[in-house]
Amino acid sequence: MEMNENQVEAIVRQVLNNLSGTSASGSASSAAGGPIPKTAHVAMLTSLEHFEIKEFPMPEVGDDDILVKVEGCGICGTDAHEFKRDPFGLIPVALGHEGTGEIVKMGKNVKVDSAGNSVKLGDKVVTCMIFKDNPDITMFDLNKQNVGGADVYGLLPDDDVHLNGWFSDYILIRGGSTFFNVSDLDLDSRILIEPCAVLVHAVERAKSTGILRFNSRVVVQGCGPIGLICIAVLKTMGIAEIIAVDGNEGRLEFARKMGATGSVNFKDYKGAEEMAKAIEAQFGGHLADFAFQCTGSPAGHSNIYKFIRNGGGLCELGFFINGGDATINPHFDICSKEITTVGSWVYTLRDDLRLLKERERHRAAHEGTDYRQVSAEPDQRGLSEESGHDRSEDRGNAGLMTAGGSERSRQDG
């Protein structure tokens, strides 16, 4: 079942309505100089499509732990799937994994974040993966540690701490977790770090094929937040020709604002072959060199091969749960066209670090400029045309939920 913006909005409204009017009962002195309540409120998914605001005692903060006051959290398509179907079997669960907040208490052993940057009370942080199979792993020897063996706050089984997701007013970041100091970013930008890391990882996977270059013609199918961020990342890397594919005209308009040079509304065509002809026409008689499949729809995966030229490439990153089987013809769709396909699954610590370092580079180069505008400028350092390929030849939050009961909507993933 596909999620739409109305279903995601229902999650936001249910949580915010339940949170409104809640208040802490009693408080204790905080090392940050402000009161820490004796209890915390968690929007707990207790059954399908039903949240309850639970009140739990504030847990003890261990020597390696951090207590964070939540300031905001994105609503991901994964949250929507869990809300509707519980595909991970987590209920009861505290959802929310695109969150950020302020450190209000920390253990004596906590000195730096996972990138080695110093942290103190009052700093703003985001979380990354929890490597349960290897808690001593660092971002400098991770390799493929995102593939299995990792947890994430907001998708953890409930335990005696309960403050395990960002849909709450406090979250306890346990020792051994990965987190980053992002105090120099505004709230919306901090919330976007996690989904942006997903796309940094996907683009790195795509580059590993040797096919994606700055002069490539690229199709991005699915213009929810993941697809839109994909377009923005590609545009930043200097890719000039991007066609967005979706069935929602509002999303396609947003995609063009993000940098897509063309768009195809699949509702205007009878099948994949007609859509392929429309894409070919917009690329001046060429199919795509590379495609990103971001929908999580089996039908979307089945169609995408028709949009790619012989010898082209595909990155599939839309499936974060079991969405069902896709029907393809291995001979016509893959073998005879020699399509190189890679899958992309969430992200690694190094992807988060790359994203944060890129932010610092932009800030240093454009001090005094809004970095969110700078990020739309082409940067061709990440891609090359070293092969000399002749182009004349064949060549999915959703919404934002913020503390205090405010709501900001954006397209669903």
C-alpha positions as CSV (number, residue, x, y, z in Angstrom):
1,M,0.0,0.0,0.0
2,E,1.4,3.4,-1.0
3,M,1.4,6.2,1.5
4,N,0.1,9.7,0.4
5,E,0.4,13.1,2.0
6,N,-3.1,12.9,3.6
7,Q,-2.1,9.7,5.5
8,V,1.2,11.4,6.7
9,E,-0.7,14.5,7.7
10,A,-3.0,12.3,9.8
11,I,0.0,11.1,11.7
12,V,1.2,14.6,12.3
13,R,-2.2,15.9,13.5
14,Q,-2.8,12.9,15.8
15,V,0.5,13.3,17.5
16,L,0.3,17.0,17.8
17,N,-3.3,17.0,19.0
18,N,-2.4,14.5,21.7
19,L,0.7,16.3,22.8
20,S,-1.0,19.7,23.1
21,G,-1.9,20.4,26.7
22,T,0.5,17.9,28.2
23,S,2.8,19.3,30.9
24,A,5.6,17.9,33.0
25,S,4.9,17.0,36.6
26,G,7.6,18.3,38.8
27,S,11.2,18.9,37.8
28,A,14.8,18.4,38.9
29,S,17.8,20.6,38.6
30,S,19.5,20.3,35.2
31,A,23.2,20.5,34.6
32,A,22.3,22.8,31.7
33,G,20.9,25.3,34.2
34,G,17.2,24.8,33.3
35,P,14.6,22.4,34.7
36,I,14.4,18.8,33.6
37,P,11.0,17.4,34.2
38,K,10.6,14.2,36.2
39,T,8.6,12.6,33.4
40,A,8.7,12.6,29.6
41,H,5.9,12.3,27.1
42,V,6.2,9.9,24.2
43,A,3.9,9.5,21.2
44,M,3.7,5.7,21.3
45,L,2.3,3.8,18.4
46,T,0.2,1.2,20.4
47,S,-1.8,-0.3,17.5
48,L,-2.2,0.2,13.8
49,E,-3.1,3.9,13.0
50,H,-3.3,4.8,16.7
51,F,-0.9,6.8,18.8
52,E,-1.2,7.2,22.6
53,I,0.7,9.9,24.5
54,K,2.5,7.9,27.2
55,E,4.1,9.5,30.3
56,F,7.3,7.8,31.6
57,P,9.7,8.5,34.4
58,M,12.8,10.4,33.1
59,P,15.6,7.8,32.9
60,E,18.9,8.1,34.6
61,V,21.6,9.5,32.4
62,G,24.6,7.2,32.4
63,D,28.3,8.2,32.1
64,D,28.2,7.6,28.4
65,D,24.6,8.8,27.7
66,I,23.1,12.1,26.5
67,L,19.6,13.4,27.3
68,V,18.2,15.6,24.4
69,K,15.2,17.8,24.5
70,V,13.5,17.3,21.2
71,E,13.0,20.4,19.0
72,G,11.6,18.8,15.8
73,C,11.4,15.7,13.7
74,G,10.6,14.8,10.1
75,I,7.8,12.4,9.1
76,C,9.3,9.8,6.9
77,G,7.5,7.4,4.5
78,T,8.9,4.6,6.7
79,D,7.0,6.1,9.7
80,A,3.8,6.1,7.5
81,H,4.3,2.4,6.6
82,E,4.8,1.5,10.3
83,F,1.7,3.5,11.2
84,K,-0.4,1.7,8.6
85,R,1.0,-1.8,8.6
86,D,3.8,-2.4,11.3
87,P,6.0,-4.2,8.7
88,F,8.8,-4.5,11.2
89,G,6.7,-5.9,14.0
90,L,7.7,-3.2,16.4
91,I,4.4,-2.1,18.0
92,P,4.4,-0.7,20.7
93,V,7.1,1.7,19.4
94,A,8.2,5.3,19.7
95,L,8.7,6.4,16.1
96,G,10.6,9.3,14.6
97,H,14.1,9.0,13.2
98,E,14.6,12.3,11.4
99,G,14.9,14.3,14.6
100,T,17.0,16.9,16.3
101,G,17.2,18.6,19.6
102,E,19.3,20.2,22.3
103,I,21.6,18.5,24.8
104,V,20.3,19.2,28.3
105,K,22.2,16.6,30.2
106,M,25.2,14.4,29.4
107,G,27.4,11.8,31.1
108,K,30.9,12.6,32.3
109,N,32.5,10.5,29.6
110,V,30.9,12.4,26.7
111,K,33.4,14.9,25.3
112,V,33.1,14.7,21.5
113,D,30.6,13.6,18.9
114,S,31.1,10.7,16.4
115,A,33.1,13.0,14.1
116,G,35.5,14.1,16.9
117,N,33.9,17.5,17.4
118,S,33.5,18.7,20.9
119,V,30.0,18.8,22.5
120,K,28.6,20.7,25.4
121,L,25.3,21.3,27.1
122,G,23.1,23.4,24.8
123,D,24.5,22.0,21.6
124,K,22.1,20.8,18.9
125,V,22.6,17.2,17.7
126,V,21.2,14.6,15.3
127,T,21.6,10.8,15.5
128,C,22.8,8.2,13.1
129,M,23.1,4.5,13.2
130,I,23.5,2.2,16.2
131,F,25.8,-0.6,15.3
132,K,24.4,-3.4,17.6
133,D,26.7,-6.1,16.1
134,N,29.8,-4.0,16.6
135,P,29.4,-1.2,19.1
136,D,33.0,-0.2,18.9
137,I,32.9,0.6,15.2
138,T,34.0,4.1,14.0
139,M,33.1,5.9,10.9
140,F,36.7,5.3,9.6
141,D,36.4,1.5,9.4
142,L,32.7,1.0,8.7
143,N,32.8,-0.2,5.1
144,K,29.4,-1.9,4.6
145,Q,28.1,-1.7,8.1
146,N,24.8,-0.1,7.0
147,V,23.8,-3.4,5.4
148,G,22.2,-5.3,8.4
149,G,23.4,-5.2,12.0
150,A,22.4,-1.6,12.6
151,D,19.5,0.0,14.4
152,V,18.2,3.6,14.4
153,Y,16.4,5.6,17.0
154,G,12.7,5.7,16.1
155,L,12.7,2.1,14.9
156,L,13.7,0.4,18.1
157,P,11.7,-2.1,20.1
158,D,10.3,-0.6,23.3
159,D,12.3,-1.2,26.5
160,D,12.4,0.1,30.1
161,V,13.8,3.4,28.9
162,H,11.0,4.1,26.4
163,L,12.6,7.3,25.1
164,N,13.8,5.6,22.0
165,G,12.3,7.8,19.2
166,W,12.1,11.4,18.3
167,F,8.3,11.6,18.5
168,S,8.6,12.6,22.1
169,D,9.7,15.6,24.1
170,Y,13.0,14.0,25.3
171,I,15.2,11.2,23.9
172,L,18.0,9.3,25.6
173,I,21.0,8.8,23.3
174,R,22.7,5.7,24.7
175,G,26.5,5.2,25.0
176,G,27.8,3.6,21.8
177,S,25.4,5.5,19.6
178,T,26.5,7.8,16.8
179,F,25.6,11.4,16.8
180,F,26.7,14.7,15.4
181,N,27.0,18.3,16.7
182,V,25.0,20.4,14.2
183,S,24.6,23.6,16.3
184,D,25.3,25.9,13.4
185,L,22.3,24.7,11.4
186,D,18.7,26.0,11.7
187,L,15.9,23.6,12.7
188,D,14.6,22.7,9.3
189,S,18.1,22.0,7.9
190,R,18.9,19.7,10.9
191,I,15.8,17.7,10.3
192,L,16.8,17.2,6.6
193,I,20.2,15.8,7.4
194,E,19.0,12.2,7.7
195,P,17.1,12.0,4.4
196,C,19.9,13.9,2.7
197,A,22.4,11.3,4.0
198,V,20.2,8.6,2.3
199,L,20.8,10.4,-1.1
200,V,24.5,11.0,-0.5
201,H,24.8,7.3,-0.1
202,A,22.6,6.5,-3.1
203,V,24.6,8.8,-5.4
204,E,27.9,7.3,-4.2
205,R,26.4,3.9,-5.0
206,A,25.4,5.2,-8.5
207,K,28.9,6.6,-9.1
208,S,30.4,3.1,-8.3
209,T,29.0,1.9,-11.6
210,G,31.2,4.3,-13.6
211,I,28.2,5.4,-15.6
212,L,26.9,8.4,-13.7
213,R,28.9,11.5,-14.8
214,F,28.2,15.2,-14.7
215,N,27.2,15.1,-18.4
216,S,24.7,12.3,-17.9
217,R,21.1,12.4,-18.8
218,V,19.3,11.3,-15.6
219,V,15.7,10.2,-14.8
220,V,14.5,10.4,-11.2
221,Q,11.3,8.5,-10.7
222,G,9.2,9.4,-7.6
223,C,9.1,13.0,-6.4
224,G,8.4,12.6,-2.7
225,P,11.1,14.0,-0.4
226,I,13.7,11.4,-1.3
227,G,13.2,12.0,-5.1
228,L,13.3,15.7,-4.6
229,I,16.5,15.6,-2.6
230,C,17.9,13.3,-5.2
231,I,17.3,16.0,-7.9
232,A,18.9,18.7,-5.7
233,V,22.0,16.6,-5.0
234,L,22.4,15.7,-8.7
235,K,22.0,19.4,-9.7
236,T,24.6,20.4,-7.1
237,M,27.0,17.9,-8.6
238,G,26.7,19.6,-12.0
239,I,24.3,17.3,-13.8
240,A,22.4,19.5,-16.2
241,E,19.7,17.2,-17.7
242,I,17.3,15.7,-15.2
243,I,13.7,14.4,-16.0
244,A,11.4,13.9,-13.0
245,V,8.7,11.2,-13.3
246,D,5.6,11.2,-11.0
247,G,1.8,11.2,-11.1
248,N,1.3,14.3,-9.0
249,E,1.5,17.6,-10.8
250,G,2.3,19.5,-7.6
251,R,5.3,17.3,-7.0
252,L,6.5,17.7,-10.6
253,E,6.3,21.4,-10.2
254,F,8.3,21.2,-7.0
255,A,10.8,18.9,-8.9
256,R,11.3,21.6,-11.5
257,K,12.0,24.2,-8.8
258,M,14.6,21.8,-7.4
259,G,16.4,21.6,-10.7
260,A,14.6,19.1,-12.9
261,T,14.8,20.3,-16.5
262,G,11.9,18.2,-17.6
263,S,9.0,16.2,-16.2
264,V,6.7,13.3,-17.2
265,N,3.3,12.7,-15.5
266,F,2.7,9.0,-15.8
267,K,-1.0,9.6,-15.6
268,D,-0.9,11.2,-19.0
269,Y,0.4,8.0,-20.7
270,K,-1.0,4.5,-21.2
271,G,2.1,2.5,-20.4
272,A,5.8,2.4,-19.9
273,E,6.6,2.4,-23.6
274,E,4.7,5.7,-24.1
275,M,6.4,7.2,-21.1
276,A,9.8,6.1,-22.5
277,K,9.0,7.9,-25.8
278,A,8.1,11.1,-23.8
279,I,11.4,10.9,-21.9
280,E,13.3,10.3,-25.1
281,A,11.7,13.3,-26.7
282,Q,12.6,15.6,-23.8
283,F,16.2,14.3,-23.9
284,G,16.5,15.3,-27.6
285,G,16.0,11.7,-29.0
286,H,18.0,9.9,-26.3
287,L,17.0,7.7,-23.4
288,A,18.5,8.2,-19.9
289,D,22.1,7.3,-19.2
290,F,21.1,6.7,-15.6
291,A,18.0,6.4,-13.5
292,F,17.1,6.6,-9.8
293,Q,14.0,4.7,-8.8
294,C,12.6,6.3,-5.6
295,T,9.0,5.3,-5.5
296,G,8.9,2.1,-3.4
297,S,6.4,0.8,-6.0
298,P,6.9,-2.5,-7.7
299,A,5.2,-1.1,-10.8
300,G,7.7,1.7,-10.8
301,H,10.6,-0.6,-10.7
302,S,9.1,-2.6,-13.6
303,N,8.8,0.5,-15.7
304,I,12.1,2.1,-15.0
305,Y,14.2,-0.1,-17.3
306,K,12.3,1.1,-20.3
307,F,13.6,4.7,-19.7
308,I,17.3,3.7,-19.8
309,R,19.6,3.4,-22.8
310,N,21.6,0.4,-23.7
311,G,24.6,0.2,-21.4
312,G,23.0,2.6,-18.9
313,G,22.7,2.3,-15.2
314,L,20.0,2.2,-12.4
315,C,20.1,2.8,-8.7
316,E,17.1,1.4,-6.8
317,L,16.6,3.1,-3.5
318,G,12.8,3.2,-3.0
319,F,12.2,0.0,-1.1
320,F,12.6,0.4,2.7
321,I,10.0,-2.4,3.4
322,N,8.7,-5.4,1.5
323,G,6.5,-3.7,-1.0
324,G,5.9,-6.8,-3.1
325,D,7.3,-8.3,-6.3
326,A,8.1,-6.4,-9.4
327,T,7.7,-8.0,-12.9
328,I,10.5,-7.6,-15.3
329,N,11.9,-9.5,-18.2
330,P,15.6,-10.2,-17.4
331,H,16.5,-10.6,-21.1
332,F,14.9,-7.5,-22.5
333,D,15.2,-5.3,-19.5
334,I,18.7,-6.1,-18.2
335,C,20.8,-8.6,-20.2
336,S,20.2,-7.5,-23.8
337,K,20.6,-3.8,-22.8
338,E,23.5,-4.5,-20.4
339,I,22.0,-2.4,-17.7
340,T,24.2,-2.0,-14.6
341,T,22.0,-2.0,-11.5
342,V,22.9,-1.1,-7.9
343,G,20.8,-1.1,-4.8
344,S,21.1,1.5,-2.0
345,W,20.1,1.0,1.6
346,V,19.9,3.9,4.0
347,Y,23.4,5.3,4.6
348,T,26.7,4.9,6.5
349,L,28.4,7.1,9.0
350,R,30.7,8.3,6.3
351,D,27.8,9.6,4.3
352,D,26.7,11.7,7.2
353,L,30.3,12.9,7.6
354,R,30.6,13.7,3.9
355,L,27.3,15.7,4.1
356,L,28.5,17.7,7.1
357,K,32.0,18.4,5.7
358,E,30.4,19.6,2.4
359,R,28.3,22.0,4.4
360,E,31.4,23.3,6.1
361,R,33.1,23.7,2.7
362,H,30.2,25.7,1.3
363,R,30.2,27.9,4.4
364,A,33.9,28.6,4.2
365,A,33.6,29.5,0.5
366,H,30.5,31.6,0.9
367,E,30.7,33.1,4.3
368,G,27.8,35.4,4.9
369,T,25.7,33.6,2.3
370,D,22.7,31.4,3.0
371,Y,24.2,27.9,2.4
372,R,20.8,26.5,1.5
373,Q,20.9,28.7,-1.6
374,V,24.6,28.0,-2.3
375,S,23.9,24.2,-2.3
376,A,22.0,24.6,-5.5
377,E,25.1,25.7,-7.4
378,P,26.7,23.1,-9.6
379,D,29.8,21.4,-8.2
380,Q,31.4,19.0,-10.7
381,R,34.2,17.8,-8.4
382,G,32.2,14.6,-7.5
383,L,31.8,13.4,-11.1
384,S,34.1,13.2,-14.1
385,E,33.9,12.6,-17.8
386,E,37.2,10.7,-17.8
387,S,35.8,8.0,-20.1
388,G,35.3,10.5,-22.9
389,H,31.9,9.0,-23.6
390,D,30.2,10.6,-26.6
391,R,26.8,11.9,-25.6
392,S,25.7,12.1,-29.2
393,E,25.6,8.3,-29.3
394,D,23.5,5.8,-27.4
395,R,23.7,7.0,-24.4
396,G,10.1,8.0,-2.5
397,N,9.2,13.0,5.4
398,A,6.1,13.8,4.4
399,G,6.0,16.7,6.9
400,L,7.9,18.4,9.7
401,M,6.7,18.1,13.3
402,T,8.2,20.6,15.7
403,A,8.1,20.9,19.4
404,G,5.5,23.3,20.7
405,G,2.6,22.0,18.6
406,S,3.4,23.7,15.3
407,E,3.1,21.9,12.0
408,R,4.7,22.5,8.6
409,S,3.6,20.3,5.7
410,R,5.6,19.2,2.7
411,Q,5.1,16.5,0.1
412,D,5.0,12.9,1.3
413,G,7.7,10.4,0.5
